[in-house]
Amino acid sequence: MQLLKKIKLTLTTFAIILIFTVNANSVEECFERTSRAIFKFNMAVDDIVLEPLAKGYNKLPSPIKEGTSNFTSNIGTLLSIPNNVFQGNFKQLGHSVGSFAINSTVGIFGFLNPAEKIGLKPTKEDVGQTLGSYGIGPGCYFVLPILGPATARDAVGLLADTFVDPFAHVTIREKEIFNSSGNALDYYTVKGTTAVDFRADNDKNFQSLEKNSIDLYSSLKSIYLQDRENKINNSIEDKDEWGNLDN
């Protein structure tokens, strides 16, 4: 318990420090040598754990794989709801609330996606995107262990996500909302499954990048920054989400 408190304190302190750098040029690196070392560690974890899981996941029968993807995506919609409110995007708020309500009931807890068939297509929004929509710059770039690429703004957003995400409140914070509650294991199981689903969907993209990139670190950095910028612009301009890096 004491260790958990220390970790939270460290993350909070780190986030406060990063807040002062959010307007830095996004091309700059906070600590490139360290980030490259962490990147190598993440790639090793990917080779040993994530890639084999993703390949096994891709071999599952289509209905199971699609149902699992729908389920994690539906839960992810919960984070979009408060961020739609913060961004003042009430059209997308309607899509998010409607999609979650229909898929969680008619769609059997989100394993089916009938909401999409009636035209409800919520975009995925997080606090990092919300901060970007307010005009806050990305700040410098770095790589987090396991979590991967981030910017100062998005790292603060990741921490803030756990405070605004209803799913986080009913799991890791063990609060009861609408007679629903869970625990930390539920939260990390869903997040882990989401990561595997994303890795499986992009397996060929990652293979192509590894094969053709002169500097894989720089290539993934460029893709990440472009993807985040596009998502922020999409949330403002109300366009479809971009690319295959929707996670």
Sequence and secondary structure as in RCSB ss.txt:
>XXXX:A:sequence
MQLLKKIKLTLTTFAIILIFTVNANSVEECFERTSRAIFKFNMAVDDIVLEPLAKGYNKLPSPIKEGTSNFTSNI
GTLLSIPNNVFQGNFKQLGHSVGSFAINSTVGIFGFLNPAEKIGLKPTKEDVGQTLGSYGIGPGCYFVLPILGPA
TARDAVGLLADTFVDPFAHVTIREKEIFNSSGNALDYYTVKGTTAVDFRADNDKNFQSLEKNSIDLYSSLKSIYL
QDRENKINNSIEDKDEWGNLDN
>XXXX:A:secstr
 HHHHHHHHHHHHHHHHHHTTTTS TTSBS HHHHHHHHHHHHHHIIIIIHHHHHHHHTS HHHHHHHHHHHHHH
HHHHHHHHHHHHT HHHHHHHHHHHHHHHHTTTTTTS HHHHTT       HHHHHHHTT     EEEETTTEEE
EHHHHHHHHHHHHH HHHHHTTT   BTTB   HHHHHHHHHHHHHHHHHHTHHHHHHHHHH SSHHHHHHHHHH
HHHHHHHHHHHHT    SS   
